[in-house]
Amino acid sequence: MLLSDVGATGFQFFALVPLILIFPLLGLLINIAFGSRMQEKQIGWVASGAVGLTFIISFLQLVSLGIHPEGTVIRLADWITIANLNLHWGIKVDTLSVTMMLVVSGVGFLIHVYAIAYMHDDVRINGDPSRYQRFFVFFNLFILAMMILVSADNYLMLFVGWEGVGLCSYLLIGFWYDKGKDGIGNALAGKKAFITNRIGDFGFLLAAFTIFGLFHSFEFDEIFPQIKQVATVLPYGILFITVFMLLGVTGKSAQLPLYVWLPDAMAGPTPVSALIHAATMVTAGVYLIARSYPFYAVMPEARTLVSWVGALTALFAATIAVGQFDIKKVLAYSTISQLGFMVTAVGMGAFTAGMFHLVTHAFFKALLFLSAGSVIQGVERGLHAQLHHKGGLQEDHHLDPQDMRNMGGLRTRMPTTFWVYLIGALALAGIVPLAGFWSKDEILLNASNIDKRIYWILAVAAFFTAFYMARQIFMVFFGEPRTDAVAHASESPQLMTIPLIVLAALAGFGGFLNLPHIETFGHWLEHTIEYKPLTVLGEEMPPFSLQVAGMSTLLALLGIGIGYWLYYILVQKSLRGEPQAYKDPLESALGPVFSVLNHKYWVDELYGVLVIHPYQALSQWLADVVDWRFWHDWFHDTVIAGTFKKGTKLLAVQIDLGIIDATANGLARLTNWSSGQLRRVQTGYVRNYAMAVFIGVVFILGYLIVILK
């Protein structure tokens, strides 16, 4: 349906959908043009207001889809026209895209509001208040890029948004580019994210070009109806598309083996972590598979591969989270693990379950990251207060405000942050009736009926999830403060806590979007994703299993119980009178195993040995030997420059001087000599001239006489 057709279909708001791109664009342009003359809160509210208006427009699209669930495509402009190729920029409004619009703009709005207060302190802690304006320009750009991605009606436009969020992640992860280890640590983190994602993007491009080669189009509505027919003729072409699309997903959604950039993304300010991990960039890969479901529907081998990549990532990242001390890195590895659950779900064909977990995860993971930011700034406020206190320990000046070993007792110092953090942690752990229970349980139910091996991998990952979140809660909020800075910590301002309370409500009640036997969310998505209830041996799977739910709840409670025993009971006994003598009880219990988890299985070091160092060595060899010595010194200087010099010497000396100049000089000498000889004839005597005339006359007459005879 084109824009011109919208008015004929009744009362709806489809015509307003371009505003989801215009509002964030206007927000960043206003802050670029006038931000230097505006107060900080004005900058923040301009950016937040732009995203808030985007959410309103997205909600109006939901209202329109309630009337016209088939959706529409709004064409904005022609993009590329070459011969028979005509690529346009269109916005696809359907239940899948609008779901993503609501998540991105809704959660993004709350993160923007939170960032108004957070960045006020952050820019001063880092010593550069002038970057406040730049932050919100980048933040609005992030929302704009993600909106382009989720609203695109073709793969090429989706790729524009895909690259846009990659650029924004680079700008925001490295926002404090002059901070971090050796003054460049944050810059390196941004570069790591950018380069790692380029590998995944290469896979996406290969998939997109193959799609165009097979279907002669990039548009979803033209491609999807042909897939079954093409799959019967060229099955390996479809397999190629799905596998390389998965490579793109492993980069953007941080799955094995390209997940390594996401933990380093913690270098950015905490609102950036929340936006990347909850609402925008990392969800793009899950959305891509859900959007491309017809490809995976006809290719069971690809679905199996996707499921196993997701399941192994879920377990692998969950074990690493157990051994981390940085409050944000625990959540980072948790995000990788939860993305593994989503990827597993869409890989199994349970697209509703995967998208449902994407939505609920956006609620409780944004809540957890923003709450972690509240904790970090609370500790930093306590550090500054403690440093001005007469009895303060001056060695705390270099205290890491993100290290959980430095915390403890914040439950009483920051009560609002504690309660919302607890809700987010329990939702992530899958405790009924919070949102995470319903969405994670739906994935586990599908896995238990499709592949028991994947089910048990995810179940173990769910146990570790509950354990590391209990570990984090007890390390951060319970017991006694382990440093003076934490003892002086204070609650965050309302501009930060109000978004946390809203997100806590969403994390608490968001699961009701898709309750078993009602399945509101599933019926909503079936207008876009062809909904077929998953079956086992010809029988439709039940929407709820008390056995699966009971097992997941039991595992969650077991993880929380072990965390309580290790990090509350044992720690409090060992720290009586010495709160600063903290040692992780798991480190004592597991020994070298904990070291492996703490060092993240040395995957970064392994990549360094197998990829980075050989690449750097090859680059050095190419630069020094091939480029400099061979290409520059030998080829340029010897072959090209040397040959040129010898050629010019030949032309200059032998040809120019030896022949051309010699000829010219010889003619000059001949002329000079002949003129000298002729000059002797000029005597100045008349008699000589008369004699010459007489002789000439005689000579001529004699010649004529001889000739006439």
Secondary structure, DSSP 4 states (H G I P E B T S, - for coil): --GGGGGGG-S--GGGTTHHHHHHHHHHHHHHHHGGGS-HHHHHHHHHHHHHHHHHHHHHHHHHHHH-TT-EEEEEEEEEEETTEEEEEEEEESHHHHHHHHHHHHHHHHHHHHHHHHHHHHHHHTT-TTHHHHHHHHHHHHHHHHHHHHHBSBHHHHHHHHHHHHHHHHHHHTTTTT-SGGGTHHHHHHHHHHHHHHHHHHHHHHHHHHHHHHHS--BHHHHGGGHHHHHHH-HHHHHHHHHHHHHHHHHHTT-TTSTTHHHHGGGS-HHHHHIIIIISGGGHHHHHHHHTHHHHHT-HHHHHHHHHHHHHHHHHHHHHHHT--BHHHHHHHHHHHHHHHHHHHHHHT-HHHHHHHHHHHHHHHHHHHHHHHHHHHHHHHHHHHHHTSTT--GGGGG--TTBGGG---HHHHSHHHHHHHHHHHHHHHT-TTSHHHHHHHHHHHHHHHH-HHHHHHHHHHHHHHHHHHHHHHHHHHSS--SSHHHHT--PPPHHHHHHHHHHHHHHHHGGGGG-TTT-HHHHHHTTTS-----EETTEEPPS--HHHHHHHHHHHHHHHHHHHIIIIIIHHHHTTT-TT----HHHHHHTHHHHHHHTGGGHHHHHIIIIIHHHHHHHHHIIIIIIIIIIIIIIIIIIIIIHHHHHHHIIIIIIIIIIIIHHHHHHHHHHHHHHHHHHTT----HHHHHHHHHHHHHHHHHHHHHHH-
